Amino acid sequence: MRTIFTILFGLTISLQMMAQQKQADLIVYNALVYTVNDSFEIKQAFAVKDGKFMAIGNDKDILKAYSSEEKVDAKGQAIYPGLIDAHCHFYGYGLSRVAQADLVGTKSFEEVVGKLREFVKENPSDFILGRGWDQNDWELKEFPDNQLLDKAFPDVPVFIRRIDGHAGIANSVALKLAGITESSKVDGGEVKTRNGRLTGVLVDNAMELMSGVIPLPNDTVRRHALKVAQKDCFSVGLTSVVDAGLGNNIVKLIDKMQKAGEIKMRVNAMLSPTERNLNQYVKNGPWQTDRLTVRSIKLYADGALGSRGAKLILPYSDAPETNGLLIETPDYYREICQLAFDNGYQVNTHAIGDSANRMMLDIYGGFLKGKNDLRWRIEHAQVINKDDFDLFKKYSIIPSVQTTHCTSDMYWAEDRLGPERVKGAYAYKTLLKENGWLPLGTDFPVENIDPLYTFYAAVARKDREGYPENGFQVKDALTRKEALQGMTIWAAKGSFEENIKGSIEPGKVADFVILQKDIMQIGIAEVPDVKVVSTWSGGERVY
């Protein structure tokens, strides 16, 4: 009798407890949860309801207060907020995966041409496209000419972009199709010649001469590109991206596919400053849905250091005949900044060289005046003159950096800049100190898509082989905490979304990633090899 009474009493208590529990859609427990909240607290468990974090705490309290049909035992693994890439080319990456030859890692122009031949066998086309070559990785570190391209592809137009997207090379068929001749001139760009002959190399704005002849991808290809990009992002723990420069048609397609449930990636779209974008978006103010934010304009001040298009105050140390290119006139940048300022839009400007950075800091300062919360950004902020760092703080300008640029460029950066000027390059810690926070990204497909490479490069300042032994300019290395903040809450803040995502806190979207190992504790050299166990968006497992 006593046994029956005990059982009934236990059942009664259990039912009372269940009745008192709040219903959740998901409970995750037995975890090492890095909340990345203001106190950088570490918890054990959390509950999710309607796509948002409901509560965070220890296992006992969460399991007692909440019930759910779906429970995940994390088995002690580390959980972080969904990783955010604060500067990338999401759509462009997708296109490069589905419609272009992958030329990354090629060690010679001969290998580039060989890769193109292989690509065409599997992907016959009336116009061959590719991206990813980098002459700095070759034994002869000079721009190639197109003679090998002409020999391999005498009848089909070919245009292949350098890895940074700031230079490309076309074969003679493509040049003829575009009407490019030895006398072609472009403001903010260069048509390269050698001994009076076109080499096929086009730098920065000169690449626009090809735009009218390169066939545009159709709707099927565009959709496929976005889906492939999303799949790859989820596989490396990215739940949000900031796409640095999109046209009206792609923004609308992303919105349409998100609303149809075809893609779940959260996208913050920097608008290319086209007339259509300015009229349809900017002049109507910021626009936001559950997964898409449009409130910034992307400008280009100069080119890239690797192609010597970055605008420097003094000439290049290894090419004293040039100091790079400005893409547009200062008046053009002021005009766009005025439009953005009047309509509540961010301005996010690509600036690599110290001259380009100085110009944009000064132009921004003319609008921002002093301390503010408009969060206008300098994308890359790669080479800064020592006299200009304080302008970031003076005008509350946000440097948005990609730490793997440092470890990709370190082999030749001093050749370009010299031993003194290079000290102001890739100065992430110095930049962080100006405003106290720093959004981090990859710039993929310029760099690898994996955000753990960003984390590793920020902290170790080494390549994956551990070079250099003591790190490159380690005074500007970030701590692990700073690197994680840069890839989560600071990346969200860089787009005015820190109240929506970027940390594991009640009320924020339930985006999180479970990693195989704890990147905050393991040896830093192990970080690039850590695998993603699962990626979750809005409480739904997406990888």
C-alpha positions in Angstrom: 0.0 0.0 0.0 2.8 2.4 1.0 4.5 1.6 -2.4 1.4 2.5 -4.4 1.0 5.7 -2.4 4.6 6.6 -3.1 4.2 6.0 -6.8 1.0 8.1 -6.9 2.6 10.9 -4.9 5.5 10.9 -7.3 3.3 11.0 -10.3 1.3 13.8 -8.8 4.4 15.8 -8.2 5.7 15.1 -11.7 2.4 16.2 -13.2 2.4 19.4 -11.2 5.9 20.1 -12.3 5.0 19.5 -15.9 2.0 21.8 -15.6 4.2 24.5 -14.2 6.8 24.1 -16.9 6.8 26.5 -19.9 6.6 25.0 -23.3 9.6 25.4 -25.5 10.3 24.3 -29.1 13.9 23.3 -28.3 16.1 22.7 -25.2 19.8 22.4 -25.5 21.7 21.3 -22.3 25.0 19.8 -21.1 26.9 22.4 -23.1 29.6 25.0 -22.7 27.6 28.0 -23.9 29.5 31.1 -24.7 26.8 33.7 -24.5 29.0 36.6 -25.7 26.7 38.9 -23.7 28.0 42.1 -22.0 29.5 40.0 -19.2 30.8 37.3 -21.5 29.0 34.7 -19.3 29.4 31.0 -19.9 26.3 28.9 -19.3 25.2 25.3 -19.7 21.7 25.3 -21.3 19.1 27.3 -23.0 15.5 27.1 -24.3 14.2 28.3 -27.6 10.6 29.3 -28.6 9.3 30.7 -31.9 12.8 31.0 -33.3 14.2 33.0 -30.4 16.2 32.3 -27.2 13.7 32.0 -24.4 16.0 31.5 -21.4 19.7 30.7 -20.7 21.0 29.2 -17.5 22.3 26.0 -15.9 21.1 22.5 -16.8 19.0 22.1 -13.6 17.1 25.3 -13.8 16.4 25.1 -17.6 15.3 21.5 -17.5 13.1 22.2 -14.5 11.4 25.3 -15.8 11.0 24.3 -19.5 9.7 21.3 -21.4 10.1 20.4 -25.1 9.6 17.5 -27.4 13.1 18.3 -28.9 16.0 18.2 -26.6 19.7 18.2 -27.6 22.3 16.8 -25.3 25.4 18.8 -26.4 27.7 16.3 -24.5 29.8 19.0 -23.1 30.7 20.6 -26.4 31.1 24.3 -26.9 28.3 26.4 -28.3 28.7 29.9 -29.7 26.3 32.5 -31.2 25.8 31.9 -34.9 28.9 33.3 -36.6 28.5 36.4 -38.7 30.7 37.4 -41.6 30.8 41.2 -41.4 32.2 41.6 -45.0 31.9 39.1 -47.8 30.5 38.6 -51.2 27.8 36.0 -50.6 26.2 36.1 -54.1 29.5 36.5 -55.9 30.9 33.5 -54.1 27.9 31.4 -55.1 28.4 32.4 -58.8 32.1 31.5 -58.6 31.1 28.1 -57.3 28.5 27.3 -60.0 29.4 29.3 -63.1 33.2 30.1 -63.1 36.5 28.2 -63.1 38.1 28.1 -59.6 41.7 29.4 -60.1 42.6 29.8 -56.4 46.0 28.3 -55.4 47.4 28.2 -59.0 51.2 28.5 -59.0 51.7 29.8 -62.5 49.8 31.2 -65.4 50.4 27.9 -67.2 48.5 26.2 -64.4 45.7 28.8 -64.7 45.3 28.0 -68.4 45.3 24.3 -67.6 42.5 24.7 -65.0 40.5 26.6 -67.6 40.9 23.8 -70.1 39.6 21.3 -67.5 36.7 23.5 -66.6 35.6 23.9 -70.2 35.5 20.1 -70.7 32.9 19.8 -67.9 31.2 23.2 -68.5 31.2 24.1 -72.2 30.4 27.8 -72.6 30.2 30.6 -75.2 32.0 32.9 -72.7 34.5 31.4 -70.3 34.8 33.0 -66.8 37.0 32.3 -63.9 38.4 33.8 -60.7 41.1 33.3 -58.1 44.6 33.7 -59.8 47.2 35.7 -57.9 50.5 36.5 -59.5 52.1 37.0 -56.1 51.9 33.2 -55.6 53.9 32.5 -58.8 57.6 32.3 -59.2 57.5 35.3 -61.6 55.4 37.7 -59.5 54.3 39.9 -62.4 51.0 40.4 -64.3 50.8 37.9 -67.1 49.9 38.6 -70.7 47.2 36.8 -72.7 49.3 35.0 -75.3 48.8 31.6 -73.6 45.1 32.4 -73.3 44.9 33.2 -77.0 46.7 30.0 -78.0 44.4 27.8 -75.8 41.2 29.6 -76.6 41.5 31.3 -80.1 37.8 31.4 -80.8 36.0 31.7 -77.5 36.1 34.9 -75.3 37.7 34.4 -71.9 37.8 36.8 -68.9 39.3 35.7 -65.6 39.5 37.9 -62.5 42.3 38.1 -60.0 41.6 36.8 -56.5 40.8 40.2 -55.1 38.4 41.1 -57.9 40.4 44.3 -58.7 42.1 43.1 -61.8 41.4 40.6 -64.6 42.8 39.3 -67.8 41.0 38.8 -71.1 42.0 37.0 -74.2 42.1 38.8 -77.6 38.6 37.5 -78.6 37.1 39.1 -75.5 39.0 42.3 -75.9 37.9 42.7 -79.5 34.3 41.9 -78.5 34.4 44.7 -75.9 36.0 47.2 -78.3 39.1 47.5 -76.1 42.2 48.8 -77.9 45.7 50.0 -77.0 44.3 53.6 -76.8 41.5 52.8 -74.4 41.6 54.9 -71.3 39.5 54.7 -68.2 39.4 57.0 -65.1 40.1 55.0 -62.0 41.5 52.1 -64.0 44.2 51.0 -66.3 44.4 49.0 -69.6 47.8 47.4 -69.4 50.0 47.3 -72.5 53.5 46.0 -73.1 55.7 47.2 -76.1 52.6 48.9 -77.5 50.5 45.7 -77.4 47.5 44.9 -75.2 48.4 42.3 -72.5 44.8 41.7 -71.7 45.2 42.9 -68.1 42.5 45.3 -66.9 42.9 47.0 -63.5 39.9 48.3 -61.4 37.6 50.5 -63.4 39.0 49.2 -66.7 37.3 45.9 -66.0 34.0 47.7 -66.5 34.8 47.8 -70.2 34.0 44.1 -70.2 30.7 44.4 -68.5 28.6 45.0 -71.6 29.8 41.8 -73.3 29.9 39.3 -70.4 26.6 37.4 -70.4 24.5 37.8 -67.3 23.5 34.7 -65.4 19.9 33.7 -65.8 17.4 33.3 -62.9 18.1 29.6 -62.5 21.9 30.1 -62.2 21.3 33.0 -59.7 19.1 30.9 -57.5 21.5 28.0 -57.6 24.4 30.3 -56.7 22.6 31.6 -53.6 21.6 28.1 -52.5 25.2 26.8 -52.9 26.6 29.8 -51.0 24.1 29.2 -48.2 25.0 25.5 -48.0 28.7 26.3 -47.7 28.2 29.1 -45.1 26.1 26.8 -42.9 28.7 24.1 -43.1 31.3 26.4 -41.5 29.0 27.9 -38.9 28.0 31.1 -40.5 24.3 32.1 -39.9 24.5 35.7 -41.1 26.5 37.5 -43.8 27.0 41.1 -44.9 27.2 41.1 -48.7 29.5 44.0 -49.7 27.8 45.3 -52.8 24.6 44.1 -54.4 22.4 45.3 -57.2 18.6 45.7 -57.0 17.8 42.5 -58.8 19.8 40.3 -56.4 18.4 42.0 -53.3 14.9 41.4 -54.6 15.7 37.7 -55.4 17.2 37.1 -51.9 14.1 38.6 -50.4 11.8 36.5 -52.6 13.7 33.3 -51.8 13.8 34.0 -48.1 10.1 34.6 -47.9 9.5 31.4 -49.8 11.7 29.5 -47.4 14.2 28.6 -50.1 17.1 30.2 -48.2 17.3 30.9 -44.5 20.6 32.8 -44.4 20.3 36.2 -42.8 21.7 38.8 -45.2 22.6 42.4 -44.6 22.9 43.9 -48.1 25.3 46.7 -48.8 23.9 48.4 -51.9 26.0 49.1 -54.9 25.5 52.9 -55.7 23.5 52.4 -58.9 20.8 54.8 -59.9 18.2 52.2 -59.4 19.4 51.3 -55.9 19.6 54.9 -54.9 16.1 55.6 -56.1 14.4 52.4 -55.0 16.1 51.9 -51.6 18.2 54.8 -50.3 15.7 57.6 -51.0 13.0 55.5 -49.2 15.1 55.0 -46.0 16.3 51.7 -44.3 14.4 48.5 -45.0 14.3 45.3 -43.0 12.5 42.0 -42.9 13.1 39.0 -40.6 16.2 37.9 -42.5 17.1 40.8 -44.8 18.4 44.2 -43.9 19.1 47.0 -46.4 20.5 50.2 -44.9 24.0 50.8 -46.3 25.8 51.9 -49.4 29.1 50.2 -50.6 31.7 52.5 -52.2 35.2 51.8 -53.5 37.8 54.4 -52.8 40.7 52.5 -54.4 41.9 49.1 -55.7 44.0 46.4 -54.0 47.5 46.2 -52.7 48.3 43.0 -54.5 47.5 44.5 -57.9 49.1 47.9 -56.9 45.7 49.6 -57.3 45.6 50.7 -53.7 46.1 54.5 -53.5 49.2 55.3 -51.4 50.4 58.7 -50.2 53.9 57.9 -51.5 54.8 55.6 -54.4 55.0 51.9 -54.1 58.4 50.8 -52.7 58.6 48.1 -55.4 57.1 50.2 -58.2 58.2 53.8 -57.7 56.5 54.9 -61.0 53.0 54.5 -59.4 51.1 55.2 -56.2 47.9 53.5 -57.2 44.4 54.6 -58.3 41.4 56.4 -56.9 38.3 54.8 -58.3 36.2 58.0 -58.3 36.7 61.7 -57.6 36.3 63.1 -54.1 33.2 65.1 -55.2 31.6 61.8 -56.2 32.1 60.4 -52.7 30.8 63.5 -51.1 27.7 63.4 -53.3 26.9 59.8 -52.3 27.7 60.5 -48.6 25.3 63.4 -48.6 22.5 61.3 -50.0 23.2 58.6 -47.4 23.4 61.1 -44.6 20.1 62.7 -45.6 18.3 59.3 -45.7 19.7 57.5 -42.7 22.0 55.1 -44.5 25.4 53.9 -43.5 28.3 54.5 -45.9 30.7 51.5 -46.1 33.8 52.3 -48.2 36.5 50.0 -49.4 39.8 51.7 -48.7 43.1 49.9 -48.8 45.9 52.4 -49.3 46.9 55.1 -46.7 45.9 57.9 -49.2 42.4 56.4 -49.8 41.9 55.9 -46.1 42.9 59.4 -45.4 40.6 60.8 -48.1 37.6 58.9 -46.8 38.2 59.6 -43.2 38.3 63.3 -44.1 35.2 63.1 -46.2 33.3 61.2 -43.6 34.5 63.7 -40.9 32.9 66.5 -42.9 29.5 64.9 -42.4 29.9 63.3 -39.0 31.6 66.3 -37.4 32.4 64.5 -34.1 31.1 61.7 -31.9 28.0 60.0 -33.3 26.2 56.6 -33.7 25.8 56.5 -37.5 28.4 53.8 -37.7 29.9 54.7 -41.1 32.5 52.1 -41.9 35.8 51.8 -43.6 36.0 48.4 -45.2 39.5 46.8 -44.9 41.2 49.9 -43.4 44.3 48.1 -44.5 47.1 50.7 -44.6 46.8 53.6 -42.2 49.2 56.5 -41.9 50.3 56.9 -38.2 48.8 60.4 -38.1 45.3 59.2 -39.1 44.4 56.4 -36.6 42.8 58.9 -34.2 40.3 60.0 -36.9 38.4 56.8 -36.4 37.8 57.7 -32.8 37.3 61.4 -33.5 34.4 60.8 -35.9 33.2 57.4 -34.5 34.1 55.7 -37.8 34.1 51.9 -37.7 37.0 49.9 -39.3 35.7 46.6 -40.6 38.6 44.3 -41.2 39.3 40.8 -42.6 42.1 39.2 -40.6 43.2 36.6 -43.2 44.2 39.5 -45.5 47.1 40.0 -43.1 48.3 36.4 -43.3 47.7 36.2 -47.1 49.6 39.4 -47.8 52.4 39.3 -45.2 54.8 37.5 -47.6 55.0 40.5 -50.0 53.4 43.5 -48.1 56.7 44.9 -47.0 57.9 44.8 -50.6 55.0 47.0 -51.6 55.1 49.3 -48.6 58.6 49.3 -47.2 59.7 48.6 -43.6 58.2 51.8 -42.1 54.9 52.1 -43.9 54.1 48.4 -43.3 53.9 49.1 -39.6 50.6 50.9 -40.1 49.2 48.0 -42.1 46.8 45.3 -40.8 46.9 47.1 -37.5 43.8 45.4 -36.0 44.6 45.9 -32.3 45.5 49.6 -32.9 42.2 50.0 -34.8 40.2 48.2 -32.1 41.5 50.6 -29.4 40.0 53.6 -31.3 36.3 52.8 -30.7 36.5 49.7 -28.5 35.0 47.3 -31.0 35.8 45.8 -34.4 33.7 43.8 -36.9 35.5 40.9 -38.5 34.9 39.2 -41.8 36.6 37.1 -44.5 35.9 39.0 -47.8 35.2 35.5 -49.3 35.7 34.5 -52.1 38.8 36.7 -51.9 39.8 34.6 -48.9 38.6 31.2 -47.6 35.0 31.2 -46.4 35.8 29.5 -43.1 35.4 32.0 -40.2 37.7 29.8 -38.0 40.5 31.0 -40.3 39.5 34.5 -39.4 39.7 33.6 -35.7 43.1 31.9 -36.1 44.6 34.7 -38.2 43.4 37.4 -35.7 45.0 35.7 -32.7 48.0 33.9 -34.1 49.0 36.2 -37.0 50.4 33.2 -38.8 49.5 31.1 -41.8 48.3 27.5 -41.4 51.8 26.2 -41.6 52.7 28.2 -38.5 54.7 30.9 -40.4 56.2 33.1 -39.2 57.3 31.4 -36.1 56.6 34.4 -33.8 53.8 35.8 -35.8 53.5 38.8 -38.2 53.5 42.2 -36.4 52.0 40.5 -33.3 51.5 43.8 -31.5 48.3 44.0 -33.5 47.1 40.5 -32.7 43.6 40.2 -31.0 42.8 38.1 -28.0 40.5 35.1 -28.4 37.7 37.0 -26.7 38.1 39.9 -29.0 38.2 37.7 -32.1 35.0 35.9 -31.0 33.2 39.2 -30.3 34.3 40.5 -33.7 32.7 37.5 -35.4 29.4 37.7 -33.4 28.2 40.7 -31.4 30.5 43.3 -32.9 29.7 42.0 -36.4 26.0 42.4 -35.6 26.7 45.9 -34.1 28.4 46.9 -37.3 25.1 46.6 -39.1 22.8 48.0 -36.3 21.7 44.4 -35.4 23.1 43.9 -32.0 19.7 43.8 -30.4 18.6 41.1 -32.8 21.5 38.7 -32.9 25.2 38.2 -32.2 24.8 36.8 -28.7 22.9 34.1 -26.9 20.4 36.1 -24.9 16.6 36.0 -24.3 14.7 37.7 -27.1 17.4 37.3 -29.8 17.1 35.0 -32.8 18.2 31.5 -31.9 21.2 31.3 -34.2 24.0 29.2 -32.8 26.8 26.8 -33.7 28.2 23.7 -32.0 31.9 23.1 -32.6 33.8 19.9 -32.2 36.4 21.6 -29.9 36.4 24.7 -27.8 38.3 27.3 -29.7 38.6 29.5 -26.6 40.7 26.8 -24.9 42.6 24.5 -27.3 46.0 25.3 -28.7 45.6 28.1 -31.3 47.3 26.0 -34.0 44.4 23.5 -33.7 41.7 26.1 -34.5 41.7 25.9 -38.3 41.1 22.2 -38.2 38.1 22.3 -35.8 34.9 21.0 -37.4 31.4 22.2 -37.1 29.1 19.7 -35.4 25.9 21.5 -36.2 24.6 25.0 -37.2 21.2 26.3 -36.1 19.2 29.2 -37.5 16.2 30.4 -35.6 16.2 27.3 -33.5 16.2 25.1 -36.6 19.1 22.8 -37.5 20.4 23.8 -40.9 23.6 21.8 -40.9 
